[in-house]
Amino acid sequence: MIPGMDEDIASRVYADPLARWFVTEAYKIADTAALAQNVKAAIVARVSKLVHGETLTRDMIKSAAMQVGEPALQLCNVITPATDVAPSAN
């Protein structure tokens, strides 16, 4: 039993997988500024591996971001770019 939590609250919290994750794992993400910097660095590293003419996909960005953190991130929404970025035909 968790100190300060009665039996009913503990059973309700641990019955919900998302709530259980927040109680057991999310607290480990203490420094959100550092996490954001690490996500940015991972995305920049992935973009730098693109070869000439390769399309930058939103899935590439999401995959790079999700590998950051311990434990790894569970969810990532790519807002920008709104679509995959393909090189021009020039």
C-alpha positions as CSV (number, residue, x, y, z in Angstrom):
1,M,0.0,0.0,0.0
2,I,1.2,3.5,-0.8
3,P,1.5,5.8,2.3
4,G,-1.4,8.3,2.4
5,M,-3.5,6.3,0.0
6,D,-6.5,4.3,1.2
7,E,-7.3,0.8,-0.2
8,D,-10.1,2.1,-2.5
9,I,-8.0,4.8,-4.1
10,A,-5.0,2.5,-4.6
11,S,-7.2,-0.1,-6.3
12,R,-8.8,2.5,-8.6
13,V,-5.5,4.1,-9.6
14,Y,-3.7,0.8,-10.3
15,A,-6.7,-0.6,-12.2
16,D,-6.2,2.0,-14.9
17,P,-3.1,1.4,-17.0
18,L,-2.5,5.1,-17.9
19,A,-3.0,6.2,-14.2
20,R,-0.6,3.4,-13.2
21,W,2.0,4.6,-15.6
22,F,1.7,8.2,-14.3
23,V,2.1,7.0,-10.7
24,T,4.9,4.5,-11.4
25,E,6.9,6.0,-14.3
26,A,6.0,9.6,-15.2
27,Y,7.4,11.0,-12.0
28,K,10.8,9.9,-13.3
29,I,10.6,12.7,-15.9
30,A,11.8,15.4,-13.6
31,D,13.6,17.8,-15.9
32,T,11.3,18.6,-18.8
33,A,13.7,21.2,-20.2
34,A,16.5,18.6,-20.5
35,L,14.0,16.1,-22.0
36,A,13.0,18.7,-24.6
37,Q,16.6,19.4,-25.5
38,N,17.3,15.7,-25.8
39,V,14.3,15.2,-28.1
40,K,15.5,18.1,-30.2
41,A,19.0,16.6,-30.4
42,A,17.6,13.2,-31.4
43,I,15.5,14.8,-34.2
44,V,18.4,16.9,-35.5
45,A,20.6,13.8,-35.5
46,R,18.0,11.8,-37.5
47,V,17.5,14.7,-40.0
48,S,21.3,14.9,-40.5
49,K,21.3,11.2,-41.7
50,L,19.0,12.0,-44.6
51,V,20.6,11.4,-48.0
52,H,20.2,13.8,-50.8
53,G,16.7,13.4,-52.3
54,E,15.2,11.5,-49.4
55,T,11.8,12.5,-48.0
56,L,11.7,13.5,-44.3
57,T,8.6,11.8,-42.9
58,R,6.7,12.6,-39.8
59,D,7.2,8.9,-38.8
60,M,11.0,9.5,-38.9
61,I,10.6,12.5,-36.6
62,K,8.3,10.6,-34.2
63,S,10.6,7.6,-34.1
64,A,13.6,9.7,-33.2
65,A,11.7,11.5,-30.4
66,M,10.3,8.3,-29.0
67,Q,13.7,6.8,-28.4
68,V,14.6,9.6,-25.9
69,G,14.2,9.1,-22.2
70,E,14.4,6.4,-19.7
71,P,11.9,4.8,-19.9
72,A,11.4,5.8,-23.6
73,L,8.6,8.2,-24.3
74,Q,5.1,6.5,-24.7
75,L,3.5,9.1,-26.9
76,C,4.6,11.8,-29.4
77,N,2.5,14.0,-31.5
78,V,4.3,15.6,-34.4
79,I,2.7,19.0,-35.0
80,T,5.2,20.6,-37.4
81,P,5.7,19.8,-40.3
82,A,2.0,19.2,-41.0
83,T,3.0,16.7,-43.7
84,D,6.1,14.8,-44.9
85,V,8.7,17.0,-46.5
86,A,9.8,15.9,-49.9
87,P,12.7,17.5,-51.9
88,S,11.7,19.6,-54.8
89,A,12.1,18.3,-58.4
90,N,14.7,20.9,-59.3
